[in-house]
Amino acid sequence: MRLFAISDLHLEKRPLGSIPRPTAPFDLLVCAGDVWEGEPERGLDALVALADGRPVLVVPGNHDRYRRGPDDPRRAVDLLAEQRAAAARLNAAAGRALVTVLDGGEAVAIGGVAFIGATLWTDWTLAGLWQDGAARETAMAAATAHVTDPETGSREYRGAILRPDGAPWSPADALAAHRADRARLAAALARPGPGPRVVVTHHAPLTRILEPYRGRPGVPWWIPAFYASTALEDLPPEHRPEVWISGHFHAAHDLRCGRTRCVANPAAAADFDPGLVIEVGAAPGA
């Protein structure tokens, strides 16, 4: 099976036509999240158009839970429900499984390949990864204080995402969600099954993808916590999947961690590759 990986289209900022169309043959478009803020239905329509008749698998990113603005009452759960309802409508209209949405460690088999998906979220315990001494000990508190600052903090923690109770999403919520997703992914990967396995997450499962950016101007010291995790490295080698596709960090990577090929191909990145196709398992009909 040939997978075209993409993420971070951020169509709230750019038209679909500005994203280069896939240039190589593929069988399944795999999107690792952040399609269109506040527009789950239009986001799936865009992915279907980009796939041009081929099926789509998508895992929601953090921005797929952002509401349109302060007057939008929708909570994250409402936006995700709209995304799943839109997928159901597209599938009914096509008379087949055209769009698959995975989250929270859900799994599906497509063409003899097992796909497991989750957002994965933010491991704030990694905030001190690039720090030394006393700064490392207090890094998590310092980083979460920075991102929740009412003037300079991240939109993510200033009301862009609403919890089920309507309160603003917090770093503590993100860390709890990370731990829950991580446990679900580990449990799914521990279950034996036939055929190759592909994990799709929005947040990256490796911290070393960020090392080339350490010390660069404008790169915050707490970046490892916000963009990556150790989810893959901490798995037993025999439980690691053949492929792990992620997004979130707006720079591409294609590297190995033991048996696992780790790939990110964000449309928002300068190094987005419309010809990148990942081959896994048997081709359809083989």
Rosetta silent file (secondary structure, phi, psi, omega in degrees, C-alpha in Angstrom):
SEQUENCE: MRLFAISDLHLEKRPLGSIPRPTAPFDLLVCAGDVWEGEPERGLDALVALADGRPVLVVPGNHDRYRRGPDDPRRAVDLLAEQRAAAARLNAAAGRALVTVLDGGEAVAIGGVAFIGATLWTDWTLAGLWQDGAARETAMAAATAHVTDPETGSREYRGAILRPDGAPWSPADALAAHRADRARLAAALARPGPGPRVVVTHHAPLTRILEPYRGRPGVPWWIPAFYASTALEDLPPEHRPEVWISGHFHAAHDLRCGRTRCVANPAAAADFDPGLVIEVGAAPGA
SCORE:     score description
SCORE:     0.000 S_00000001
   1 L     0.000  136.653 -178.997    0.000    0.000    0.000 S_00000001
   2 E  -104.270  122.177 -176.648    1.261    3.448   -0.929 S_00000001
   3 E  -108.005  129.631  170.546    0.601    6.208    1.620 S_00000001
   4 E   -99.678  112.003 -177.039    0.696    9.917    0.879 S_00000001
   5 E   -93.171  137.233  177.443    1.400   11.599    4.224 S_00000001
   6 E  -152.776  156.531  174.782    0.398   15.195    4.890 S_00000001
   7 E  -158.297  172.408  168.776   -0.408   17.367    7.892 S_00000001
   8 L    53.105   50.550  175.944   -0.798   20.964    8.964 S_00000001
   9 L   -70.120  -35.654  178.756   -2.681   22.269    5.960 S_00000001
  10 L    46.940   59.872 -176.772   -4.024   25.146    8.107 S_00000001
  11 L   -72.841   -5.065  170.645   -6.625   26.087    5.540 S_00000001
  12 L   -71.820  -13.445 -177.989   -7.857   28.862    7.823 S_00000001
  13 L  -112.839  -18.591 -173.964   -4.713   30.687    6.644 S_00000001
  14 L  -147.364  150.906  176.474   -4.296   29.584    3.013 S_00000001
  15 L   -75.214  152.015  178.787   -6.446   28.342    0.110 S_00000001
  16 H   -57.163  -34.738 -178.627   -6.343   24.684   -0.785 S_00000001
  17 H   -63.892  -16.502  179.228   -5.072   25.628   -4.240 S_00000001
  18 H   -82.121  -10.212  179.367   -1.837   26.933   -2.715 S_00000001
  19 L   -94.057  121.311 -178.643   -0.909   23.418   -1.535 S_00000001
  20 L   -57.434  138.382  177.022    0.788   21.376   -4.278 S_00000001
  21 L   -70.882  151.641  176.206   -1.165   18.308   -5.354 S_00000001
  22 L   -55.586  135.500 -175.992    0.420   14.882   -4.805 S_00000001
  23 L  -106.011   -4.901  179.504    2.751   14.145   -7.692 S_00000001
  24 L  -120.637  151.162  178.910    3.267   10.407   -7.171 S_00000001
  25 L   -61.489  141.138  176.494    0.710    7.570   -7.294 S_00000001
  26 L  -148.801  163.819 -177.851   -0.748    6.612   -3.906 S_00000001
  27 L  -108.064  -26.298 -176.720   -3.540    4.457   -2.474 S_00000001
  28 E  -146.364  129.441  173.837   -4.426    6.243    0.773 S_00000001
  29 E   -89.313  124.680 -179.115   -4.034    9.851    1.901 S_00000001
  30 E  -113.863  114.686 -177.983   -2.991    9.941    5.568 S_00000001
  31 E  -108.989  123.803 -178.207   -3.445   13.291    7.290 S_00000001
  32 L   -94.461   33.138  167.952   -1.854   13.821   10.706 S_00000001
  33 L    97.653  173.038 -176.979   -4.083   16.735   11.690 S_00000001
  34 L    60.780   69.936 -177.497   -4.517   20.514   11.667 S_00000001
  35 L   -94.998  -58.287 -174.133   -6.690   20.830    8.598 S_00000001
  36 L  -156.504  109.220 -179.305   -9.021   23.819    9.102 S_00000001
  37 L   -57.282  128.783  173.179   -9.685   25.649   12.372 S_00000001
  38 L    70.711    2.738 -176.346  -13.367   25.766   13.264 S_00000001
  39 L  -133.182   66.877 -176.097  -14.425   24.167    9.957 S_00000001
  40 H   -61.832  -37.954 -178.659  -14.347   20.367   10.354 S_00000001
  41 H   -69.303  -45.671  179.261  -16.703   19.672    7.445 S_00000001
  42 H   -65.269  -32.788  177.297  -14.892   21.963    5.015 S_00000001
  43 H   -62.880  -44.931  178.508  -11.608   20.468    6.183 S_00000001
  44 H   -67.885  -38.148  176.041  -12.672   16.939    5.262 S_00000001
  45 H   -57.716  -39.747 -179.605  -14.071   18.161    1.933 S_00000001
  46 H   -66.221  -42.060  179.218  -10.640   19.652    1.206 S_00000001
  47 H   -64.778  -40.084  178.416   -8.833   16.400    2.037 S_00000001
  48 H   -63.144  -40.389  177.949  -11.227   14.438   -0.174 S_00000001
  49 H   -64.919  -40.271  179.920  -10.555   16.872   -3.015 S_00000001
  50 H   -66.328  -35.273 -179.876   -6.804   16.530   -2.479 S_00000001
  51 H   -75.327  -20.100  173.993   -7.081   12.723   -2.500 S_00000001
  52 L    53.608   54.266  174.440   -8.977   12.876   -5.817 S_00000001
  53 L    96.853  -17.451  178.008  -11.140    9.788   -5.309 S_00000001
  54 L   -86.802  156.488 -177.051   -8.781    7.814   -3.103 S_00000001
  55 L   -68.911  159.645 -176.631   -9.653    7.149    0.542 S_00000001
  56 E  -127.073  136.194  170.532   -8.559    9.436    3.356 S_00000001
  57 E  -120.432  129.978 -176.547   -7.505    8.645    6.914 S_00000001
  58 E  -134.391  140.332  172.142   -7.265   11.570    9.320 S_00000001
  59 L  -113.830  129.646 -178.741   -6.261   12.055   12.947 S_00000001
  60 L   -68.201  141.987  175.067   -7.364   15.359   14.512 S_00000001
  61 L   -98.329 -177.771  178.614   -4.705   17.832   15.568 S_00000001
  62 L   -64.542  -40.068 -178.705   -4.839   20.462   18.270 S_00000001
  63 H   -70.481  -19.301  175.537   -6.020   23.150   15.819 S_00000001
  64 H   -71.361   -8.167  175.700   -8.874   20.916   14.675 S_00000001
  65 H  -103.772   -1.074  179.621  -10.291   21.567   18.163 S_00000001
  66 L   -76.197  134.988  173.695   -9.954   25.375   17.937 S_00000001
  67 L   -81.362  170.073 -174.314  -13.219   27.291   17.702 S_00000001
  68 L   -67.152  -30.714 -177.896  -13.610   30.149   15.221 S_00000001
  69 L   176.555 -175.257 -174.623  -13.245   32.856   17.862 S_00000001
  70 L   -63.758  -20.311  179.211  -14.407   34.040   21.279 S_00000001
  71 L   -90.580   -3.367  178.795  -18.055   34.167   20.170 S_00000001
  72 L   -85.974  116.587 -175.412  -18.039   30.542   18.978 S_00000001
  73 L   -82.206   -3.403 -172.719  -19.536   28.419   21.806 S_00000001
  74 L   -68.376  133.913  174.612  -18.366   25.069   20.444 S_00000001
  75 L   -86.857  168.821  178.582  -16.248   22.909   22.690 S_00000001
  76 H   -56.755  -41.327 -178.886  -13.542   20.582   21.411 S_00000001
  77 H   -63.866  -31.674  178.484  -15.923   17.627   21.718 S_00000001
  78 H   -69.124  -42.281  179.753  -18.463   19.459   19.540 S_00000001
  79 H   -65.522  -40.575  178.292  -15.921   20.104   16.783 S_00000001
  80 H   -67.926  -35.874  176.599  -14.769   16.487   16.819 S_00000001
  81 H   -64.761  -38.478  176.998  -18.384   15.301   16.680 S_00000001
  82 H   -64.777  -38.514  179.179  -18.925   17.519   13.636 S_00000001
  83 H   -63.281  -44.993  179.662  -15.837   16.026   12.009 S_00000001
  84 H   -67.267  -37.640  177.478  -17.107   12.471   12.523 S_00000001
  85 H   -65.192  -38.778  177.464  -20.586   13.416   11.301 S_00000001
  86 H   -64.465  -40.123  177.558  -19.050   14.949    8.182 S_00000001
  87 H   -63.137  -41.247  178.928  -17.055   11.758    7.582 S_00000001
  88 H   -62.965  -40.737  178.662  -20.225    9.687    7.922 S_00000001
  89 H   -65.215  -42.927  179.042  -22.026   11.902    5.377 S_00000001
  90 H   -63.571  -40.179  179.549  -19.147   11.653    2.902 S_00000001
  91 H   -66.908  -39.973  178.682  -19.041    7.875    3.315 S_00000001
  92 H   -65.314  -40.983  179.730  -22.790    7.560    2.817 S_00000001
  93 H   -67.060  -35.456 -179.083  -22.645    9.710   -0.302 S_00000001
  94 H   -83.350  -17.907 -177.435  -19.736    7.693   -1.712 S_00000001
  95 L    70.557   24.176  179.890  -21.233    4.338   -0.746 S_00000001
  96 L  -162.287  173.333  178.821  -17.910    3.264    0.740 S_00000001
  97 L   -79.400   79.007 -177.858  -15.418    4.077    3.500 S_00000001
  98 L   -77.173  -38.532 -177.312  -14.054    7.195    1.843 S_00000001
  99 E  -127.836  128.312  175.613  -12.991    8.957    5.069 S_00000001
 100 E  -118.309  127.489  176.097  -11.785    7.338    8.297 S_00000001
 101 E  -108.282  127.008  178.214  -11.281    9.404   11.457 S_00000001
 102 L  -122.510  139.660  174.002   -9.114    7.895   14.215 S_00000001
 103 L  -157.958  162.696  175.207   -8.392    9.255   17.676 S_00000001
 104 L    61.101   29.918  178.885   -7.658    8.059   21.190 S_00000001
 105 L    83.594   13.001  176.595   -5.834    4.917   20.095 S_00000001
 106 E   -65.206  152.078 -178.113   -8.563    3.712   17.748 S_00000001
 107 E  -132.312  151.393  176.422   -7.494    1.190   15.126 S_00000001
 108 E  -150.139  147.892  175.172   -8.702    0.148   11.702 S_00000001
 109 E  -102.182  128.666  177.733   -7.450   -2.268    9.054 S_00000001
 110 E  -133.231  120.129  176.870   -7.210   -0.965    5.501 S_00000001
 111 L    58.305   33.890  179.183   -5.758   -3.082    2.705 S_00000001
 112 L    81.715    5.076  178.448   -4.108   -5.487    5.130 S_00000001
 113 E  -113.165  133.767  177.354   -2.410   -2.685    7.089 S_00000001
 114 E   -90.519  123.443  177.682   -3.389   -1.837   10.691 S_00000001
 115 E  -109.248  133.812  179.259   -3.668    1.909   11.356 S_00000001
 116 E  -126.581  131.363 -173.774   -3.724    3.260   14.921 S_00000001
 117 E  -132.558  147.989  175.146   -4.400    6.939   15.583 S_00000001
 118 E  -165.657  152.511  176.854   -4.305    9.512   18.362 S_00000001
 119 L   -66.188  -41.182  178.886   -3.543   13.223   18.727 S_00000001
 120 L    83.598  -36.475  171.704   -0.893   12.362   21.385 S_00000001
 121 L    64.658 -165.172 -164.337   -0.818   15.919   22.769 S_00000001
 122 L  -106.901  124.215  177.632    1.824   17.743   24.789 S_00000001
 123 L   -95.800   88.814 -175.652    4.202   16.184   27.298 S_00000001
 124 H   -66.414  -12.798  176.765    4.989   19.187   29.474 S_00000001
 125 H   -67.419  -14.462  179.427    7.368   17.073   31.581 S_00000001
 126 H   -89.646    6.970 -175.799    9.870   17.498   28.724 S_00000001
 127 L   -58.549  -29.135 -177.780   10.029   21.274   29.142 S_00000001
 128 L   -93.586   12.669 -174.316   13.479   21.034   30.724 S_00000001
 129 L   -58.155  -36.297 -179.694   15.025   18.806   28.079 S_00000001
 130 L   -98.853   11.011 -178.328   17.282   21.593   26.800 S_00000001
 131 L  -105.232  162.183  178.863   17.863   23.089   30.270 S_00000001
 132 L  -126.644  157.776  171.641   20.567   22.429   32.866 S_00000001
 133 H    58.297 -136.995 -176.429   20.789   22.517   36.638 S_00000001
 134 H   -63.175  -32.591 -179.723   18.132   24.325   38.630 S_00000001
 135 H   -61.897  -34.228  179.254   16.429   25.572   35.461 S_00000001
 136 H   -64.819  -37.902 -177.390   15.699   21.984   34.478 S_00000001
 137 H   -68.203  -32.785 -176.406   13.943   21.338   37.795 S_00000001
 138 L  -104.739    9.106 -172.534   11.613   24.307   37.424 S_00000001
 139 H   -62.965  -41.584 -176.971   11.209   24.165   33.638 S_00000001
 140 H   -62.370  -45.402  179.309    7.710   22.707   33.542 S_00000001
 141 H   -64.478  -40.959 -179.356    6.270   25.385   35.820 S_00000001
 142 H   -66.617  -41.743 -178.409    8.117   28.141   33.927 S_00000001
 143 H   -67.661  -44.376 -178.850    7.014   26.867   30.516 S_00000001
 144 H   -68.812  -31.906  174.698    3.363   26.439   31.440 S_00000001
 145 H   -64.895  -39.367 -179.712    3.341   29.911   33.028 S_00000001
 146 H   -64.473  -47.291 -173.850    4.724   31.324   29.776 S_00000001
 147 H   -75.969  -13.138  176.677    2.175   29.650   27.486 S_00000001
 148 L  -101.820    3.239  179.040   -0.754   30.676   29.688 S_00000001
 149 L   -58.539  129.285 -175.392    0.286   34.331   29.962 S_00000001
 150 L   -65.007  -19.234 -179.463   -2.776   36.424   29.007 S_00000001
 151 L   -98.249  -43.007 -171.857   -0.708   38.755   26.837 S_00000001
 152 L  -116.879   -1.835 -174.592    1.942   36.582   25.192 S_00000001
 153 L   -72.219  175.987 -179.884    0.773   33.006   25.755 S_00000001
 154 L   -72.559  141.601  174.618   -0.420   30.434   23.254 S_00000001
 155 H   -57.134  -28.922 -177.665   -3.954   30.727   21.857 S_00000001
 156 H   -56.744  -33.373 -176.144   -4.320   27.076   22.794 S_00000001
 157 H  -110.894   16.774  176.428   -4.497   28.017   26.470 S_00000001
 158 L  -120.725   31.557  173.255   -6.342   31.320   26.117 S_00000001
 159 L   101.380   -0.855  177.755   -9.734   29.929   25.170 S_00000001
 160 L   -66.795  -33.241  176.188   -9.200   28.664   21.611 S_00000001
 161 L  -112.932  131.213  176.892   -9.935   25.147   22.905 S_00000001
 162 E  -110.807  136.054  176.732  -12.791   24.556   25.342 S_00000001
 163 L   -71.016  170.882  177.862  -13.030   21.530   27.594 S_00000001
 164 L   -56.447  -28.907  179.314  -16.275   19.511   27.861 S_00000001
 165 L   -87.068    3.800  177.834  -17.326   21.706   30.797 S_00000001
 166 L    88.144   -4.326  178.380  -16.802   24.857   28.706 S_00000001
 167 L   -80.282  156.183  178.106  -13.676   25.984   30.579 S_00000001
 168 E   -63.708  142.186  174.825  -10.489   26.885   28.676 S_00000001
 169 L   -63.136  143.143 -176.132   -8.092   24.040   27.910 S_00000001
 170 L  -127.592  164.876  174.034   -4.966   24.115   30.097 S_00000001
 171 H   -56.720  -35.407  177.728   -1.440   22.665   30.066 S_00000001
 172 H   -64.467  -37.857  176.158   -2.570   20.229   32.768 S_00000001
 173 H   -63.825  -42.729 -179.013   -5.372   19.059   30.464 S_00000001
 174 H   -63.959  -42.360  179.621   -2.895   18.596   27.614 S_00000001
 175 H   -64.986  -41.141  177.948   -0.509   16.588   29.788 S_00000001
 176 H   -64.134  -40.318  179.083   -3.350   14.362   31.016 S_00000001
 177 H   -67.011  -37.794  176.809   -4.515   13.840   27.427 S_00000001
 178 H   -60.158  -47.961 -178.428   -0.952   13.017   26.381 S_00000001
 179 H   -63.234  -39.048  179.014   -0.640   10.374   29.065 S_00000001
 180 H   -66.977  -45.977  179.125   -4.017    8.862   28.162 S_00000001
 181 H   -62.996  -41.960 -179.622   -3.245    8.762   24.415 S_00000001
 182 H   -60.853  -42.815  179.685    0.204    7.356   25.064 S_00000001
 183 H   -66.569  -39.522  179.279   -1.232    4.545   27.198 S_00000001
 184 H   -66.781  -40.774  177.885   -3.871    3.724   24.579 S_00000001
 185 H   -63.634  -44.308 -179.999   -1.307    3.618   21.790 S_00000001
 186 H   -61.965  -40.157  179.279    0.983    1.381   23.834 S_00000001
 187 H   -65.748  -42.059  179.689   -1.908   -0.972   24.602 S_00000001
 188 H   -64.623  -39.548 -178.513   -2.946   -1.144   20.947 S_00000001
 189 H   -74.737  -20.455  178.425    0.624   -1.836   19.834 S_00000001
 190 H   -78.291  -17.744  179.844    1.047   -4.552   22.469 S_00000001
 191 L   -80.263  126.576  179.560   -1.808   -6.557   20.947 S_00000001
 192 L   -70.333  152.035  177.476   -0.533   -9.000   18.333 S_00000001
 193 L  -168.603  159.575 -179.647   -2.047   -8.949   14.882 S_00000001
 194 L   -76.371  155.013  173.636   -1.304   -9.840   11.287 S_00000001
 195 L    80.820  166.269  179.580    0.203   -7.419    8.833 S_00000001
 196 L   -71.002  159.901 -179.913    2.236   -4.236    9.228 S_00000001
 197 E  -123.321  139.899  177.274    1.191   -1.437   11.569 S_00000001
 198 E  -125.098  123.288  174.214    1.154    2.319   10.986 S_00000001
 199 E   -98.015  137.070  177.597    0.679    4.781   13.834 S_00000001
 200 E  -124.829  119.362  176.275   -0.635    8.248   12.995 S_00000001
 201 E  -132.689  157.500  174.988   -0.403   11.028   15.576 S_00000001
 202 L   -77.503  -53.259  178.308   -0.459   14.794   15.362 S_00000001
 203 L   -76.211  149.560 -174.833    2.330   15.346   17.874 S_00000001
 204 L   -78.268  148.978 -178.724    5.674   13.731   17.120 S_00000001
 205 L   -93.379    4.941 -177.151    6.849   10.600   18.968 S_00000001
 206 L  -132.252  142.243  175.283   10.542   11.572   18.981 S_00000001
 207 L   -89.484  -21.085 -174.971   12.414   14.510   20.509 S_00000001
 208 H   -70.844  -12.172  174.694   15.476   14.246   18.267 S_00000001
 209 H   -65.530  -18.984 -176.720   13.580   15.738   15.337 S_00000001
 210 H   -93.815  -13.877 -174.792   13.960   19.057   17.189 S_00000001
 211 H   -55.187  -38.625  179.739   17.704   18.892   17.874 S_00000001
 212 H   -61.800  -14.569 -175.330   18.700   20.740   14.657 S_00000001
 213 H  -102.468   -1.936 -179.354   16.735   23.753   15.928 S_00000001
 214 L   -63.190  129.955  177.155   18.286   23.966   19.390 S_00000001
 215 L    82.928   -3.520  178.720   19.799   27.378   20.020 S_00000001
 216 L   -71.345  147.280  178.159   18.427   28.974   16.873 S_00000001
 217 L   -57.673  135.218  177.110   17.148   32.545   17.248 S_00000001
 218 L    83.420   -2.818  178.566   13.463   32.634   18.058 S_00000001
 219 L   -94.734  110.574 -177.353   13.251   28.960   19.081 S_00000001
 220 L   -62.950  150.461 -179.213   11.971   28.813   22.699 S_00000001
 221 L   -65.144  -23.177 -176.233   13.818   26.610   25.154 S_00000001
 222 L   -92.273    8.486 -177.298   10.605   24.724   25.972 S_00000001
 223 H   -51.669  -41.673 -177.819    9.946   23.640   22.369 S_00000001
 224 H   -55.786  -35.772 -179.408   10.594   19.896   23.019 S_00000001
 225 H   -69.153  -40.295 -173.398    7.622   19.740   25.390 S_00000001
 226 H   -75.859  -30.470 -170.927    5.186   21.468   23.034 S_00000001
 227 H  -109.676  -18.738 -171.286    6.045   19.612   19.845 S_00000001
 228 L  -140.533 -179.736  178.793    7.382   16.145   20.634 S_00000001
 229 L  -155.790 -178.828  175.842    7.449   13.238   23.060 S_00000001
 230 L  -110.943   24.324 -173.473    9.310   10.036   23.810 S_00000001
 231 L   -57.746  -39.634 -179.328    6.301    7.835   23.018 S_00000001
 232 L   -77.514  -46.705 -177.543    8.111    5.759   20.395 S_00000001
 233 L   -60.190  -30.333 -176.705   11.484    5.484   22.116 S_00000001
 234 L   -84.183   -6.786  177.013    9.833    4.249   25.305 S_00000001
 235 L   -75.895  147.295  169.914    8.026    1.373   23.590 S_00000001
 236 L   -59.154  139.876 -177.080    9.541   -2.111   23.749 S_00000001
 237 H   -52.152  -36.580 -177.495   11.319   -2.687   20.409 S_00000001
 238 H   -72.700  -12.718  179.057    9.032   -5.598   19.547 S_00000001
 239 H   -98.043   -5.620 -175.892    5.942   -3.352   19.911 S_00000001
 240 L   -72.698  141.689 -178.599    7.144   -0.580   17.645 S_00000001
 241 L   -77.435  169.248  176.985    5.224   -0.115   14.388 S_00000001
 242 L   -71.938  -35.257 -177.274    6.685   -0.232   10.902 S_00000001
 243 E  -138.499  142.679  172.880    5.739    3.405   10.235 S_00000001
 244 E  -131.897  116.257 -178.920    4.844    6.384   12.440 S_00000001
 245 E  -106.118  131.148 -179.602    3.387    9.451   10.698 S_00000001
 246 E  -139.821 -177.000  179.757    3.098   12.732   12.594 S_00000001
 247 L  -150.636 -133.748  172.788    2.793   16.491   12.146 S_00000001
 248 L    75.074  -58.908  177.175    2.445   19.560   14.414 S_00000001
 249 L   -80.109  125.964 -171.261    6.049   20.789   14.071 S_00000001
 250 L   -83.672   55.284  172.068    6.223   22.697   10.785 S_00000001
 251 L  -149.638  137.744 -177.143    9.337   20.991    9.444 S_00000001
 252 L   -76.657  153.977  168.312    9.498   17.671    7.605 S_00000001
 253 E  -148.521  155.444  177.533   11.433   14.648    8.753 S_00000001
 254 E  -152.829   97.454 -173.321   12.008   11.120    7.455 S_00000001
 255 E  -146.009  175.454 -177.811   14.211    9.038    9.719 S_00000001
 256 E  -112.244  140.769  168.496   14.547    5.712   11.480 S_00000001
 257 E  -129.162   93.182 -173.438   14.090    4.767   15.110 S_00000001
 258 L    63.361 -126.782 -178.104   14.983    1.107   15.180 S_00000001
 259 L   -78.990   -9.561 -171.164   12.502   -0.745   12.981 S_00000001
 260 E   -96.032  128.098  170.763   10.208    2.279   12.682 S_00000001
 261 E   -88.341  121.436 -178.451   10.268    4.758    9.835 S_00000001
 262 E  -105.490  124.162 -173.401    9.183    8.144   11.247 S_00000001
 263 E  -133.195  137.136  167.805    7.761   10.590    8.727 S_00000001
 264 E  -136.191  137.639 -178.238    6.267   14.074    8.828 S_00000001
 265 L  -140.215   68.689 -174.973    5.294   16.041    5.729 S_00000001
 266 E   -70.815  130.843  178.536    3.578   19.248    6.877 S_00000001
 267 L   -64.568  -25.356 -179.693    1.966   21.284    4.110 S_00000001
 268 L   -79.901   -4.839 -176.496    2.835   24.427    6.078 S_00000001
 269 L   -88.509  150.117  177.146    6.561   23.599    5.944 S_00000001
 270 L   -65.912  -25.691 -178.465    9.016   25.027    3.449 S_00000001
 271 L  -101.773   23.606  174.393   10.264   21.480    2.810 S_00000001
 272 L   -57.251  134.559 -176.236    6.830   19.936    2.116 S_00000001
 273 L  -117.940  104.347  179.908    7.246   17.188   -0.485 S_00000001
 274 L   -70.520   -7.462  179.260    4.223   16.510   -2.717 S_00000001
 275 L  -102.784    4.823 -177.696    6.032   13.470   -4.131 S_00000001
 276 L   -77.696  117.517  177.399    6.640   11.709   -0.808 S_00000001
 277 E  -128.851  132.555 -179.227    4.966    8.282   -0.773 S_00000001
 278 E  -103.653  123.666  178.040    5.501    5.652    1.922 S_00000001
 279 E   -96.880  127.444 -179.655    5.177    2.020    0.820 S_00000001
 280 L  -144.643  136.474  177.850    3.981   -0.423    3.453 S_00000001
 281 L    67.284 -158.887 -177.634    2.599   -3.949    3.212 S_00000001
 282 L   -90.184  147.349  175.108    1.141   -5.369    0.046 S_00000001
 283 L   -69.532  152.824  179.651   -0.301   -3.321   -2.764 S_00000001
 284 L   -53.732  133.138  178.636   -4.071   -3.575   -3.268 S_00000001
 285 L    84.356   -3.695 -178.599   -4.994   -6.809   -5.004 S_00000001
 286 L   -75.447    0.000    0.000   -1.601   -8.395   -4.399 S_00000001
